[in-house]
Amino acid sequence: MPLTTAPDTLPTRVGTQILNLLLPHHRTGDRTPATAEAFPHQLRRISAFVRDGSPVVFTLPGFPCKSPNPAKVLGHLPDQGERLSLTFLNTLCTRIERTYPPGARLIICSDGHVFGDLIGVPDDHIDAYADDLRTQIARMGLHRLSVFDLRGVLGNLPHDTKRTHIHEHYAPTLEALRAETRADDQALALYRGITRFLIEDTADWTGTRSALQRACRQRAYGVIQRSRAWGTLIAEHHPRAVRLSIHPQPVGAPRFGIRLLDAPDAWTTPWHSAALRRTDSSWTLVPRARAAQLGRLVRQDGRASHFDENGPCGRAWRRCP
């Protein structure tokens, strides 16, 4: 690139190159492939970092805690699904560094405490999950990743106090959220997706199916309110960051949906599933109960880690009883 290039041309060009590295992993319901130019929000923010010559900063709300449904997950701590996802995110930052030497860093904004009471996960399990994420990141040398959670904002206040604080200061009203869900297809899809997760994650319900659905629909609004509040708080603490999302996002949305691992459903995440290594050594995410039908359980460091099709009763072992 000649030195006489217009001031904004180089940042935009490099920003486009960086965005092109993200596009193959776009988590979206849109079926038509899009170019980098279709993402003006992300391109503008990435280009601003390039213009300053500073590392591109991404924030990713997610990695909250494991689902409380034992038919979906192996336990309440991170396992191979999280390790593979963390490695992918760090590798993505490494690829960016090859294009743009200042590189990139990604802040995982672990949001389990934000809505733990609504999804039925104990706060001590959420703490253990986030602490183990940090341990895994350090152990694997994933230096481009870090974890940010409510403890980094409100310290050691009681968890209920923290939740009340962010809800009162940042959450949209229930009336506004319901109106948005009625008027916006994307908001409706998110509401339905979270309702489905809440129904699936409720393993000990003793009432009727219709009563469970009513309760989960109500709780889904609460989860979205808190998630919005968390997003606003993240933006306050990281105002320049490029916002990623673990939920499907349409082309051109302010948040860029990113797929962490291959899965049959665009909504599936490592904390709602188990990792399964196929016979060709590729990985996918499936519910634990399904993974157990397809392969053998593999343990790592004394803990359940993932399932492997190349083992007893997996597809490569069809003679198992």
C-alpha positions in Angstrom: 0.0 0.0 0.0 1.6 3.3 -1.1 2.2 6.0 1.6 0.0 8.4 -0.4 -3.1 6.3 0.3 -6.0 8.3 1.8 -6.0 8.2 5.6 -9.1 6.0 6.0 -8.3 3.6 3.1 -5.7 1.5 4.9 -7.7 1.0 8.1 -10.8 0.1 6.1 -8.9 -2.4 3.9 -7.3 -4.1 6.9 -10.6 -4.0 8.8 -12.2 -5.8 5.8 -9.5 -8.4 5.9 -10.0 -9.0 9.6 -13.8 -9.3 9.1 -13.3 -11.8 6.3 -11.6 -14.0 8.9 -14.8 -13.9 11.0 -17.3 -14.5 8.2 -16.8 -18.3 7.8 -17.9 -18.6 11.4 -20.9 -16.3 11.3 -23.8 -17.7 13.4 -26.9 -16.6 11.6 -30.2 -17.8 10.3 -29.6 -16.1 7.0 -28.8 -18.5 4.2 -27.3 -16.1 1.7 -23.5 -15.5 2.2 -22.6 -11.9 2.8 -19.4 -9.9 2.2 -17.6 -7.8 4.8 -19.2 -4.6 3.5 -22.6 -5.9 4.7 -21.4 -5.5 8.3 -20.8 -1.7 8.7 -21.0 -1.7 12.5 -18.2 -4.2 12.9 -16.1 -2.7 10.0 -16.3 0.7 11.5 -15.2 -0.5 15.0 -12.4 -2.7 13.7 -11.1 0.0 11.5 -11.0 2.4 14.4 -8.6 0.0 16.2 -6.5 -0.3 13.0 -6.4 3.5 12.7 -4.9 3.7 16.2 -2.5 0.8 15.7 -3.9 -0.9 18.7 -5.1 -4.5 19.2 -8.7 -5.2 18.1 -10.8 -5.9 21.2 -13.8 -8.3 21.0 -16.4 -8.9 23.8 -18.4 -12.1 23.8 -21.1 -12.5 26.4 -21.5 -16.2 27.0 -19.9 -19.2 28.8 -22.3 -18.7 31.7 -22.5 -22.1 33.3 -23.5 -25.7 32.4 -27.2 -26.5 31.8 -28.7 -28.1 34.9 -30.2 -30.9 32.8 -27.9 -34.0 33.1 -29.4 -35.4 29.8 -27.6 -32.5 28.0 -24.3 -32.1 29.7 -21.6 -34.1 31.6 -21.5 -32.0 34.8 -21.3 -28.4 36.0 -17.7 -27.7 35.1 -16.2 -26.9 31.6 -15.2 -29.9 29.5 -13.9 -30.6 26.0 -16.6 -28.5 24.4 -15.4 -25.4 26.2 -11.7 -26.3 25.7 -12.3 -26.6 21.9 -14.3 -23.4 21.8 -11.7 -21.4 23.8 -8.9 -22.8 21.5 -10.9 -21.8 18.4 -11.4 -18.2 19.8 -7.7 -17.9 20.6 -6.7 -19.3 17.2 -9.0 -16.7 15.5 -7.1 -13.9 17.3 -3.8 -15.5 16.2 -5.0 -15.5 12.6 -5.9 -11.8 12.9 -2.4 -11.1 14.2 -1.0 -12.6 11.0 -3.0 -10.0 9.0 -2.7 -7.2 11.5 0.5 -7.4 13.7 -1.0 -5.6 16.8 -3.4 -8.6 16.8 -6.6 -9.0 18.8 -7.8 -10.0 22.2 -11.2 -11.4 23.2 -12.9 -10.8 26.5 -15.3 -13.6 27.5 -18.1 -11.9 29.5 -19.3 -14.8 31.6 -22.9 -14.1 32.4 -24.0 -17.0 34.6 -24.6 -14.9 37.7 -26.6 -12.4 35.7 -29.6 -14.8 35.4 -28.5 -17.9 37.5 -31.7 -17.6 39.6 -33.9 -17.7 36.5 -32.2 -20.8 35.0 -32.0 -22.8 38.2 -28.2 -23.0 38.6 -26.6 -22.5 42.0 -24.3 -19.6 42.3 -21.5 -21.8 43.6 -21.6 -23.9 40.5 -21.5 -20.7 38.4 -18.4 -19.5 40.3 -16.7 -22.9 39.9 -17.5 -22.8 36.1 -16.0 -19.3 35.6 -13.0 -20.1 37.8 -12.3 -23.2 35.8 -12.6 -21.3 32.6 -9.7 -19.1 33.8 -7.7 -22.2 34.8 -8.2 -23.8 31.4 -7.2 -20.6 29.6 -4.0 -20.3 31.6 -3.2 -24.1 31.4 -3.6 -24.1 27.6 -1.6 -20.8 27.1 -4.5 -19.0 25.5 -3.0 -15.6 26.1 -5.3 -13.7 23.9 -8.4 -14.5 26.0 -9.6 -13.2 29.3 -12.7 -13.7 31.5 -14.9 -10.8 32.8 -17.8 -11.4 35.1 -20.0 -9.6 37.7 -17.2 -10.1 40.3 -15.1 -7.7 38.1 -17.8 -5.1 38.3 -19.5 -5.4 41.8 -16.8 -7.3 43.7 -18.0 -9.6 46.5 -21.5 -8.3 47.0 -24.1 -11.0 47.5 -25.2 -12.5 44.1 -28.8 -11.4 44.6 -27.7 -7.9 45.3 -25.7 -7.8 42.1 -28.6 -9.1 40.0 -30.9 -6.6 41.5 -28.4 -3.8 40.8 -28.0 -4.5 37.2 -31.7 -5.2 36.6 -32.7 -1.9 38.2 -30.0 0.2 36.5 -29.8 -1.4 33.0 -32.7 -3.7 32.1 -35.5 -2.7 29.7 -39.0 -2.8 31.1 -41.1 -5.9 30.6 -43.6 -3.9 28.7 -41.0 -2.6 26.3 -39.6 -6.1 25.8 -43.0 -7.6 25.1 -43.8 -4.9 22.6 -40.4 -5.5 20.8 -41.1 -9.2 20.7 -44.4 -8.7 19.1 -43.0 -6.3 16.5 -39.6 -7.8 15.6 -39.0 -11.2 14.1 -35.4 -11.4 15.5 -36.6 -10.6 19.0 -39.3 -13.2 18.7 -36.8 -15.8 17.6 -34.6 -15.1 20.6 -37.5 -15.3 23.0 -38.7 -18.6 21.5 -35.1 -20.0 21.6 -34.6 -19.1 25.2 -38.0 -20.5 26.1 -37.1 -23.7 24.5 -33.8 -23.9 26.4 -35.5 -23.2 29.7 -38.0 -26.0 29.0 -35.3 -28.4 28.1 -33.1 -27.5 31.1 -35.9 -28.0 33.6 -35.2 -31.7 34.5 -37.2 -31.9 37.8 -40.6 -30.4 36.9 -43.5 -32.2 38.6 -46.4 -30.2 37.2 -48.1 -30.3 33.8 -46.3 -29.6 30.5 -48.6 -26.6 29.9 -47.7 -25.1 33.3 -44.0 -25.6 32.6 -44.4 -23.8 29.3 -46.1 -20.9 30.9 -43.4 -20.6 33.6 -40.6 -20.8 31.1 -42.2 -18.2 28.8 -42.3 -15.8 31.8 -38.7 -16.6 32.8 -37.5 -16.1 29.2 -38.5 -12.5 29.4 -36.5 -12.2 32.6 -33.4 -13.8 31.0 -33.6 -11.4 28.1 -34.0 -8.4 30.4 -30.9 -9.4 32.4 -29.0 -10.2 29.2 -29.8 -6.8 27.8 -28.7 -5.3 31.1 -25.4 -7.2 31.0 -24.8 -6.1 27.4 -25.3 -2.4 28.4 -22.9 -2.9 31.4 -20.3 -4.5 29.1 -20.6 -1.6 26.7 -19.9 0.8 29.6 -16.7 -1.1 30.6 -15.5 -1.8 27.0 -17.0 1.0 24.9 -14.9 0.5 21.8 -15.0 -3.2 21.6 -16.5 -5.2 18.7 -19.5 -7.0 20.1 -19.8 -10.7 19.3 -22.8 -13.0 20.2 -23.3 -16.7 20.7 -26.9 -16.3 19.4 -27.7 -16.2 15.7 -27.6 -12.7 14.3 -28.8 -11.4 11.0 -26.4 -9.9 8.5 -25.6 -6.3 9.3 -26.8 -6.5 13.0 -24.8 -4.5 15.6 -23.8 -7.8 17.1 -21.9 -10.4 15.1 -23.1 -14.0 15.9 -20.2 -16.4 16.0 -20.3 -20.2 15.8 -17.9 -21.8 18.3 -18.1 -25.4 17.1 -20.0 -27.5 14.5 -23.5 -28.4 15.7 -26.8 -29.5 14.0 -28.6 -26.5 15.5 -27.5 -22.9 15.2 -28.5 -22.3 18.9 -26.4 -25.2 20.3 -23.5 -24.2 22.6 -20.9 -26.2 24.6 -22.7 -25.4 27.9 -26.0 -27.0 26.6 -24.4 -30.1 25.2 -21.5 -32.5 25.1 -18.6 -32.8 22.7 -18.5 -35.8 20.4 -15.5 -36.7 18.3 -16.6 -38.4 15.1 -14.8 -41.3 13.4 -13.1 -38.8 11.0 -11.7 -36.9 14.1 -14.0 -33.9 13.6 -16.0 -32.6 16.5 -19.6 -31.8 17.0 -21.9 -30.8 19.9 -24.9 -33.0 20.8 -26.9 -33.6 23.9 -25.2 -35.9 26.4 -27.8 -38.6 26.1 -27.4 -38.8 22.4 -23.6 -38.7 22.6 -23.7 -41.6 24.9 -25.6 -43.6 22.3 -23.0 -42.9 19.7 -19.7 -43.4 21.5 -17.8 -44.1 24.7 -17.2 -41.6 27.5 -13.6 -40.2 27.7 -12.2 -38.9 30.9 -9.5 -36.3 31.2 -7.7 -35.4 34.5 -10.2 -37.5 36.4 -13.3 -35.7 34.9 -15.7 -36.6 32.2 -14.5 -34.8 29.1 -16.3 -35.9 25.9 -17.5 -38.9 23.9 -15.6 -40.7 21.1 -17.2 -42.6 18.3 -14.0 -44.5 17.9 -14.7 -46.6 20.9 -17.0 -49.3 22.4 -20.5 -49.0 21.1 -19.5 -46.1 18.8 -20.0 -46.4 15.0 -16.6 -48.0 14.6 -17.7 -50.7 17.1 -21.0 -51.9 15.7 -20.6 -55.4 17.2 -21.1 -54.1 20.7 -24.1 -55.6 22.4 
